[in-house]
């Protein structure tokens, strides 16, 4: 089981000298991976630690990857097992992080970076030197202010979208598609909102859902569930 955990709240990941996102001694700001069918060594540990989690440098054994601010919805491609993480930004940038199947131990950058730009420190961050994994797609707050992750579409109702990762912005209700190939974007982030009135037709996009046939649904904070279908 995977659990996406935010950095603990408050602006600027203000918790401690390095913030929670980069602190391997806390579960906050992380993607966790647990074996819920097993039992740990402690008397109250109702799960086991699967092989392959992060280890060393004082890392808690539950940690799979780190450097996340608020992973608001993450999912796996039903065909490839690749993980997509929508990480909500703070001041300027929303991001999509891509993780090839079973390729953990990654540092997605927060709070050193917000999206693909330096955050703390505000300049001089070097993603390559610090082995940070940059997002595969971003947008700024002129487009939307809070990303909501979706799924790779594997349904049959919209043939042209098969294999594309669909996601949206909670506030602006803009929908996007991104297609990956060999770990890199084959089709860059595309706004597919088309003729809907952003922010009015589908207000407050809280989450996506997927059925057994691979068709996708959108969940609004107003309590409505919408099915994504061809025009």
GIJOGI-V68997 format. One record per backbone hydrogen bond with DSSP energy under -1.0 kcal/mol. NH is the residue of the N-H (numbers start at 0). CO is the residue of the C=O. If there is no record, write none. Layout:
BEGIN
nh = [NH;NH]
co = [CO;CO]
END
This chain:
BEGIN
nh = [2;4;6;15;25;28;30;31;32;33;34;37;39;44;47;52;53;58;59;62;63;64;65;66;67;71;71;72;74;76;80;82;83;84;85;86;87;93;94;95;96;98;102;104;107;109;111;112;113;116;118;119;129;131;132;135;136;138;142;143;147;148;152;153;160;161;162;163;164;165;166;167;168;169;172;175;176;177;178;180;183;185;186;189;191;195;199;200;204;205;206;208;210;213;216;217;218;219;220;222;225;227]
co = [31;29;68;13;22;5;64;2;61;0;47;34;44;41;34;49;62;55;23;59;30;30;105;20;28;69;85;70;83;81;76;98;74;96;72;94;69;138;86;136;84;82;99;63;65;66;108;108;116;113;111;110;125;126;106;95;95;93;139;139;167;71;163;213;157;158;152;160;177;150;175;147;173;145;168;166;189;164;186;183;180;178;178;176;174;192;196;196;169;218;218;216;214;210;208;225;206;223;203;219;217;215]
END
